[in-house]
Amino acid sequence: MPAPGHPVPPGAYRNQPRGHRWRVEGAHGTAKTLHGLARAIRRGIENMKIQALLTAVAMNLKKLAAAVQFIWSIIANRPVATIPASA
């Protein structure tokens, strides 16, 4: 049973695999440093939710574009052009 005021029981994160935590923290760090999630654009919880969702959509679209480019390069038998991380 969780402690009062805590939605997650203490120590619950210890049971998660290390690879999952590493991947999630990397995604959060990228969102904060490259996509402006470190600072809220507008005030309020709802506006922050909108900003977080739009940031996630932008990051997923970039991943999708990179995957499509990779698959297309395999199909066309061409070398893959790398996309800079800051793009």
TIRO-2110 file (N, C-alpha, C; in Angstrom, 1 decimal):
// TIRO-2110
0.8, -1.2, 0.0, N, 1, A
0.0, 0.0, 0.0, CA, 1, A
0.9, 1.2, 0.0, C, 1, A
0.6, 2.2, -0.9, N, 2, A
1.4, 3.4, -0.9, CA, 2, A
1.3, 4.3, 0.3, C, 2, A
2.4, 5.0, 0.6, N, 3, A
2.3, 5.9, 1.8, CA, 3, A
1.4, 7.0, 1.4, C, 3, A
0.8, 7.7, 2.4, N, 4, A
-0.1, 8.8, 2.2, CA, 4, A
0.6, 9.9, 1.4, C, 4, A
0.0, 10.4, 0.3, N, 5, A
0.5, 11.4, -0.4, CA, 5, A
1.5, 11.0, -1.5, C, 5, A
1.8, 9.7, -1.5, N, 6, A
2.7, 9.1, -2.5, CA, 6, A
2.0, 8.2, -3.4, C, 6, A
1.9, 8.5, -4.8, N, 7, A
1.2, 7.6, -5.7, CA, 7, A
1.9, 6.3, -5.9, C, 7, A
3.3, 6.3, -5.7, N, 8, A
4.1, 5.1, -6.0, CA, 8, A
4.7, 4.6, -4.6, C, 8, A
4.6, 3.3, -4.3, N, 9, A
5.2, 2.9, -3.1, CA, 9, A
6.7, 3.1, -3.1, C, 9, A
7.3, 3.4, -1.9, N, 10, A
8.8, 3.7, -1.8, CA, 10, A
9.5, 2.4, -2.3, C, 10, A
10.5, 2.6, -3.1, N, 11, A
11.4, 1.5, -3.6, CA, 11, A
10.8, 0.8, -4.8, C, 11, A
9.7, 1.2, -5.3, N, 12, A
9.1, 0.5, -6.5, CA, 12, A
9.9, 0.6, -7.7, C, 12, A
10.7, 1.7, -7.8, N, 13, A
11.6, 1.8, -9.0, CA, 13, A
12.8, 0.9, -9.0, C, 13, A
13.1, 0.3, -7.8, N, 14, A
14.2, -0.6, -7.8, CA, 14, A
13.9, -1.9, -8.5, C, 14, A
12.6, -2.2, -8.7, N, 15, A
12.2, -3.4, -9.4, CA, 15, A
12.3, -3.3, -10.9, C, 15, A
12.4, -2.1, -11.4, N, 16, A
12.4, -2.0, -12.9, CA, 16, A
13.8, -2.3, -13.4, C, 16, A
13.9, -2.8, -14.6, N, 17, A
15.2, -3.1, -15.2, CA, 17, A
15.9, -1.8, -15.4, C, 17, A
17.3, -1.9, -15.3, N, 18, A
18.1, -0.7, -15.5, CA, 18, A
18.0, -0.1, -16.9, C, 18, A
17.9, -1.0, -17.9, N, 19, A
17.8, -0.5, -19.3, CA, 19, A
16.6, 0.4, -19.5, C, 19, A
15.5, 0.0, -18.9, N, 20, A
14.3, 0.8, -19.1, CA, 20, A
14.5, 2.2, -18.5, C, 20, A
15.0, 2.3, -17.3, N, 21, A
15.2, 3.6, -16.6, CA, 21, A
16.2, 4.4, -17.4, C, 21, A
17.3, 3.8, -17.9, N, 22, A
18.3, 4.6, -18.7, CA, 22, A
17.6, 5.1, -20.0, C, 22, A
16.8, 4.3, -20.6, N, 23, A
16.2, 4.8, -21.9, CA, 23, A
15.2, 5.9, -21.6, C, 23, A
14.4, 5.8, -20.6, N, 24, A
13.4, 6.8, -20.3, CA, 24, A
14.1, 8.1, -19.8, C, 24, A
15.1, 8.0, -19.0, N, 25, A
15.9, 9.3, -18.6, CA, 25, A
16.5, 9.9, -19.8, C, 25, A
17.0, 9.1, -20.7, N, 26, A
17.6, 9.7, -22.0, CA, 26, A
16.6, 10.5, -22.8, C, 26, A
15.4, 9.9, -22.9, N, 27, A
14.3, 10.6, -23.6, CA, 27, A
13.9, 11.9, -22.9, C, 27, A
13.8, 11.8, -21.6, N, 28, A
13.4, 13.0, -20.8, CA, 28, A
14.5, 14.1, -21.0, C, 28, A
15.7, 13.7, -20.9, N, 29, A
16.8, 14.6, -21.1, CA, 29, A
16.8, 15.3, -22.5, C, 29, A
16.6, 14.5, -23.5, N, 30, A
16.5, 15.0, -24.8, CA, 30, A
15.3, 16.0, -25.0, C, 30, A
14.2, 15.7, -24.4, N, 31, A
13.0, 16.6, -24.4, CA, 31, A
13.3, 17.9, -23.7, C, 31, A
14.1, 17.8, -22.6, N, 32, A
14.4, 19.0, -21.9, CA, 32, A
15.4, 19.9, -22.6, C, 32, A
16.5, 19.3, -23.1, N, 33, A
17.6, 20.0, -23.7, CA, 33, A
17.3, 20.5, -25.1, C, 33, A
16.8, 19.6, -25.9, N, 34, A
16.6, 19.9, -27.4, CA, 34, A
15.3, 20.4, -27.8, C, 34, A
14.3, 20.1, -26.9, N, 35, A
12.9, 20.4, -27.4, CA, 35, A
12.2, 21.4, -26.4, C, 35, A
12.9, 22.1, -25.5, N, 36, A
12.3, 23.1, -24.7, CA, 36, A
11.3, 22.7, -23.6, C, 36, A
11.5, 21.5, -23.2, N, 37, A
10.5, 21.0, -22.1, CA, 37, A
11.0, 21.4, -20.7, C, 37, A
12.2, 22.0, -20.6, N, 38, A
12.7, 22.4, -19.3, CA, 38, A
12.0, 23.6, -18.7, C, 38, A
11.4, 24.3, -19.6, N, 39, A
10.7, 25.5, -19.1, CA, 39, A
9.3, 25.6, -19.8, C, 39, A
8.3, 25.9, -18.9, N, 40, A
6.9, 26.0, -19.5, CA, 40, A
6.8, 27.3, -20.3, C, 40, A
6.1, 27.1, -21.4, N, 41, A
5.8, 28.2, -22.3, CA, 41, A
4.7, 29.1, -21.7, C, 41, A
3.6, 28.4, -21.2, N, 42, A
2.5, 29.1, -20.6, CA, 42, A
2.2, 28.6, -19.2, C, 42, A
1.5, 29.3, -18.4, N, 43, A
1.2, 28.9, -17.1, CA, 43, A
0.1, 27.9, -17.0, C, 43, A
0.1, 27.1, -16.0, N, 44, A
-1.0, 26.2, -15.8, CA, 44, A
-0.7, 24.7, -16.1, C, 44, A
-1.4, 23.8, -15.4, N, 45, A
-1.2, 22.4, -15.6, CA, 45, A
-1.6, 22.0, -17.0, C, 45, A
-2.8, 22.4, -17.4, N, 46, A
-3.3, 22.0, -18.7, CA, 46, A
-2.4, 22.5, -19.8, C, 46, A
-1.9, 23.7, -19.8, N, 47, A
-1.0, 24.2, -20.8, CA, 47, A
0.3, 23.4, -20.8, C, 47, A
0.8, 23.0, -19.6, N, 48, A
2.0, 22.2, -19.5, CA, 48, A
1.8, 20.8, -20.1, C, 48, A
0.6, 20.2, -19.9, N, 49, A
0.2, 18.9, -20.5, CA, 49, A
0.3, 19.0, -22.0, C, 49, A
-0.3, 20.1, -22.6, N, 50, A
-0.3, 20.3, -24.0, CA, 50, A
1.1, 20.5, -24.5, C, 50, A
2.0, 21.2, -23.8, N, 51, A
3.4, 21.4, -24.3, CA, 51, A
4.1, 20.0, -24.2, C, 51, A
3.9, 19.2, -23.2, N, 52, A
4.5, 17.9, -23.1, CA, 52, A
4.1, 17.0, -24.2, C, 52, A
2.8, 17.0, -24.5, N, 53, A
2.3, 16.1, -25.6, CA, 53, A
2.8, 16.6, -26.9, C, 53, A
2.8, 17.9, -27.2, N, 54, A
3.4, 18.3, -28.5, CA, 54, A
4.9, 18.0, -28.6, C, 54, A
5.6, 18.1, -27.5, N, 55, A
7.0, 17.7, -27.5, CA, 55, A
7.2, 16.2, -27.8, C, 55, A
6.3, 15.4, -27.2, N, 56, A
6.4, 13.9, -27.5, CA, 56, A
6.0, 13.6, -28.9, C, 56, A
5.1, 14.3, -29.5, N, 57, A
4.7, 14.1, -30.9, CA, 57, A
5.9, 14.5, -31.8, C, 57, A
6.5, 15.6, -31.5, N, 58, A
7.7, 16.1, -32.3, CA, 58, A
8.8, 15.0, -32.2, C, 58, A
9.1, 14.5, -31.0, N, 59, A
10.2, 13.5, -30.9, CA, 59, A
9.8, 12.3, -31.6, C, 59, A
8.6, 11.8, -31.5, N, 60, A
8.1, 10.6, -32.2, CA, 60, A
8.2, 10.8, -33.7, C, 60, A
7.8, 11.9, -34.2, N, 61, A
7.9, 12.2, -35.7, CA, 61, A
9.3, 12.2, -36.2, C, 61, A
10.2, 12.7, -35.4, N, 62, A
11.6, 12.6, -35.8, CA, 62, A
12.1, 11.2, -35.8, C, 62, A
11.7, 10.4, -34.8, N, 63, A
12.1, 9.0, -34.8, CA, 63, A
11.5, 8.2, -36.0, C, 63, A
10.3, 8.5, -36.4, N, 64, A
9.6, 7.9, -37.5, CA, 64, A
10.3, 8.3, -38.8, C, 64, A
10.6, 9.6, -38.9, N, 65, A
11.3, 10.0, -40.1, CA, 65, A
12.7, 9.4, -40.3, C, 65, A
13.4, 9.2, -39.2, N, 66, A
14.7, 8.5, -39.3, CA, 66, A
14.5, 7.0, -39.6, C, 66, A
13.5, 6.4, -39.1, N, 67, A
13.2, 5.0, -39.4, CA, 67, A
12.8, 4.8, -40.9, C, 67, A
12.0, 5.7, -41.4, N, 68, A
11.6, 5.6, -42.8, CA, 68, A
12.8, 5.9, -43.7, C, 68, A
13.6, 6.8, -43.3, N, 69, A
14.8, 7.1, -44.1, CA, 69, A
15.8, 5.9, -44.1, C, 69, A
15.9, 5.2, -43.0, N, 70, A
16.7, 4.0, -42.9, CA, 70, A
16.2, 2.9, -43.8, C, 70, A
14.9, 2.7, -43.7, N, 71, A
14.3, 1.6, -44.4, CA, 71, A
14.4, 1.9, -45.9, C, 71, A
14.1, 3.2, -46.3, N, 72, A
14.2, 3.6, -47.7, CA, 72, A
15.6, 3.4, -48.2, C, 72, A
16.6, 3.7, -47.4, N, 73, A
18.0, 3.5, -47.8, CA, 73, A
18.3, 2.0, -48.1, C, 73, A
17.8, 1.1, -47.3, N, 74, A
18.0, -0.3, -47.5, CA, 74, A
17.3, -0.7, -48.8, C, 74, A
16.1, -0.3, -49.0, N, 75, A
15.3, -0.6, -50.2, CA, 75, A
16.1, -0.1, -51.4, C, 75, A
16.5, 1.1, -51.4, N, 76, A
17.2, 1.7, -52.5, CA, 76, A
18.6, 1.4, -52.6, C, 76, A
19.2, 0.7, -51.6, N, 77, A
20.6, 0.2, -51.6, CA, 77, A
21.5, 1.4, -51.6, C, 77, A
21.2, 2.4, -50.8, N, 78, A
22.0, 3.6, -50.7, CA, 78, A
22.5, 3.7, -49.3, C, 78, A
23.6, 4.5, -49.1, N, 79, A
24.1, 4.7, -47.7, CA, 79, A
23.1, 5.6, -47.0, C, 79, A
23.1, 5.5, -45.7, N, 80, A
22.2, 6.2, -44.8, CA, 80, A
22.8, 7.6, -44.5, C, 80, A
22.1, 8.6, -44.7, N, 81, A
22.6, 10.0, -44.2, CA, 81, A
22.2, 10.1, -42.8, C, 81, A
23.2, 10.6, -42.0, N, 82, A
22.9, 10.7, -40.5, CA, 82, A
22.3, 12.1, -40.3, C, 82, A
21.4, 12.1, -39.3, N, 83, A
20.7, 13.3, -38.9, CA, 83, A
21.3, 13.8, -37.7, C, 83, A
21.8, 15.0, -37.6, N, 84, A
22.4, 15.5, -36.4, CA, 84, A
21.4, 15.5, -35.2, C, 84, A
21.9, 15.3, -34.0, N, 85, A
21.0, 15.2, -32.8, CA, 85, A
20.4, 16.5, -32.6, C, 85, A
21.0, 17.7, -32.9, N, 86, A
20.4, 19.0, -32.6, CA, 86, A
19.4, 19.4, -33.6, C, 86, A
19.1, 18.6, -34.6, N, 87, A
18.2, 19.1, -35.6, CA, 87, A
16.7, 19.0, -35.2, C, 87, A
END
